[in-house]
C-alpha cells in the first residue's frame, strides 16, 4: 500500500536530524516558558530565547512589566537555576500585545476613617519610642 502524504512528512521529520534538533529546542523553550510562568508573579511574559552566555531574553507586555521583571530578576534567576536552567541574567524586551486587556490600575484608596485615626493616635501615645512609634506618627501626619 502506498504511503500517504502525511506519513511521508512524518517520516521526513522524524528521520531528519535538523527537524529532531528543532523539535528538541521547541520542547526546551516550552519547558522554560512553563517554569518562568510558575516562578514569576508577572503575567504575560514570553520566552524569546536563552543564549549561550545564560542571558534569557523575555518579551513583556508593557514597560511596567519590564520594570517589574528587573525587580524580580534575582529571584527568578535563582528559581530557574534551581530548576536546572543555566540562566545568569534576564533581558526584557517590551512587545505590547493588542488582544490582551490592559493591566488594571490600582484603585485609589479613600482617606482613613476618623475612628481609625483616633485609634492609631491612641496607639501611638501608648507605644514606646522606636521605629513603630515613628511610623505611626508619620502615618498620622500624612493622613491628616
Secondary structure as UniProt FT lines:
FT   HELIX           5..15
FT   HELIX           17..39
FT   TURN            43..44
FT   STRAND          46..50
FT   TURN            52..53
FT   STRAND          55..60
FT   HELIX           63..82
FT   TURN            83..84
FT   STRAND          89..94
FT   TURN            98..99
FT   HELIX           114..126
FT   HELIX           131..143
//
